[in-house]
Amino acid sequence: MVLGVLLSVPFAAVVMVVGSLSADADTTSPSGQSATEVVVVQPGESLWQIARQVAPHADPRATLTVIRDLNGLGGDTVVPGQALVVPNPA
């Protein structure tokens, strides 16, 4: 029984995180466009590079902070295959 509880807690946490990411990704701006989108980290890609790709004309430091906040990241480390909610500047 204890083993079942220990195994279900991480599963529940994953379900909650995925659900919150989906909710964030579905937000829309007043213009009707999505305010955020989801990108998947590619091999060799850094959070800095993602910030520059998402908002090429904005200060990458500000975009980086928004990405960290949207995803609850404590630092700049990302791994290939990781899904990130990012602002959609369009």
N, C-alpha and C positions, 0 to 999 in steps of 0.2 A: 504494500500500500504506500509506504514511504517512497519507494522507487517510482511509483506511478505519479505521485505528486511532484517529485523532483524532475521528472521528465516533462510533465505538463506545464510547469512554470515557464521554462524557456520557450516552449511552443506558443504559449499565450502571449509572451512578450513579443515574439516575432509577428504574430497576427496583429497585435496592437500597433506596432511600428509600421507594418505594411498598410494597414488601414489608415493611419494618420498621413502617410505619404500620399496615398490615393486621394484623400480629402484635400490635402494641400495642392496637389497637382490639378484638381478640378476647379480651383478658384478662377473666377473670370474678372477681368477688368471692366470698367464702365463701358468701354467700347465693344464689349462682347467677346473679346479675345481672351484666351487663357493667360492669367497673370504669371503662371509658372508652367514649367514642363519638366519632364524627367529625361536625364541623360545617363548613359551607362559609361563608366570610366573604362577607357581603352588601355591596353598595355603600354607602359611608358608615359602615360599622361599624368600630369600633376593638377592639383586643385587650382594653381595659378593659371595654367594653360586653359583649363575649363572656364575660369572666370573671364579670361581674355576672349575666348571664343563666343561665350554667351553675350557679352556686352563689349564689343571691340572698341567702341568710342567712349566708354566710361572708365573711370579710375578702377583698375583691377582690384585694388585693396578694398574698395567699398563693395564691389561685387562679391569678392571672396568672403567678406563679413556676412553678407546676405545669404550666401550659399551655406556657410557654417551654421547660421541661425535657423535656416529652413530645415536643415538635416540634423540638428543637435550635435554637431561635430565639435569636439574640444580642441582639435588641432587641424593641421593641414594634410594629414596622411589619408590617402585614399588607395584603394586596391582595384586592380582590373576586375570588371564585372560588377562593381558596386553601382547601384542605382542612386542617383542624386537628384533631388528636386532643385531646380535652378530658376531664377527669374527669367521671364520671357519679355524682353524689351520691346517687342513689336507692338 
